[in-house]
Amino acid sequence: MKAQLLGAWDLVSFSVTDSTGKVSYPFGADAVGVLMYDASGRMAAQLGRRDRPRFKSRDQQKGTDEEVRMAVQGYVAYFGAFEVNEDAGIAIHKVKGGLFPNWNGTDQVRHVKLEGDRLTIEVSPTRWGGARAVARLVWQRA
């Protein structure tokens, strides 16, 4: 499975299913993203809203509180190492750093399903927008 993950993947969809079964697309139906795994065991993931508002100042250090909040809430980014447990069907993302500081230094377990050039990743129930939910990401080999 590790060899099949290697390379770059483009985001097809990102959805979240809450405890009632309601499905939503928190970054919109046209979210963008990239996921990369390399042979040395490193990974990086980025995804976000296509329509995130730009900062009026055009200086990333001078955004208003609202601009910064919208930028952060509309984006997920992290990097680190990864391991695969083929028997369990999981990839473990060992987060070295990322936009959400609570993940830094943690292991993020991802349930992986490969079908041809499609990769589906499900995240075990986690907090999203104040509720427990399952995130599902579908990727296409780049």
N, C-alpha and C positions, 0 to 999 in steps of 0.2 A: 504494500500500500504506500509506503514512503516514496518509492520510486515513481509511482503514479501521481503523487501530489506535486512533485518537483516542477517548477516553472511558474509562469504568471497566469493569473485567472482574472477575468473581467466580471464585474457584478452584473447579474441578470435581474435579480430581485432581492429585496430585503423586507421581510414581513415579521410581524409580532402577533402571536396568538395569546390572548389573555385567558384567565381561568374560566371564563364563560364560553370560550370557543370563538369569540369575536376576533377576526383578523383585521389588522390595520397595517398601513405602510408608513411608518413614522418619518421617513425621509422622502416620501412621495413615491408614486408608481415609477418614476424615472430616475431613481437614485443612481449614483455613480460610485464605482469603487474598483480597487485592485487588491489582490491577495497574491503574495509571492512566497514560495518555498525554494530554498536552494540546497544543493547537495551537501553542503557543510553543516546543515541543520539549523540554518537561520530562517526567520520568517518575518514578514511585515504585512500589515493589513490597514487599509484606509477605505472608508466609505462615507458618503454624505449626501445631503440634499444637493441637487443640481442648481437650485434657485436660491442658495444662501445669499442674503443681502450683503452688498459690498460696504466697507467702511467709508464714510464720507471723507475722512481725513486722508485716505490712501496710505496711512502709516499704521502698520499692525500694532504698534505700541501706543497708539493714540485713539483707539476705538472707545466709543462711549460704553457705559455699562450694558446698555441694551444691545449694542452691536456685538460686544464680546459674548454676551449670553446667547444670542442667536447663532453666532459662529460655532460655539462649543456645543450647544444642544443639537445642532444639525450635522454633527460630524463624529466619527469614531476613527481613531488612529492609534496603532500600537505596533511594537516590534520586539523581537527577542529570538529565542531559540524554540525549536519544536521537537517533540518526540511522537512516535506513533505506537499505539498498542493495537495491532491488527486484529487480535482475537476479540477485543472489546469494541472494535470499530471506532476508535477515537484517535484524535490528534490532540496533543497537549501543548498549548501555546504557553511558553514560559516567558512571561512578559518582563522585559528589561526596562522599558519605558513607553509612555504613551500619553495621550491627551487626558485620559481619566486617571489621575494619580493613584486612586485606590487600587488599580490593577497592577501598578508597578511592583515587581518582586513576587507576583502571584502566578499560579498555574491556572490557565483557563482551559477547561475541558471542552472539546468540540466533537460532537458525534458526526462522523463522516460517512457519506455514501457517494461512491463514484460510479457513474454510468457513462461510458464513452468519454466524451469531452465535457461532460457536466459533472460538477461537484456540488453536492448539497451538504450544508453544514447546519446542524441544529445545536442550539445552546440550551442546556438544561435550564429549568425555570430559574429566572433571575429577576431582580428588580428592574423595571423599566417604567418610568413615568409614575412611580408610586405604587405600582401593582406588580404581582408576580406574573411573569409571562415567559413564553418560549419564543426565542428568535429563530427564524429560518432564513438562511442565505443561500441563494442559488448562484453558482459561478459557472462561467464558460471559459474553457481553455483559451488563452490569448494567442 
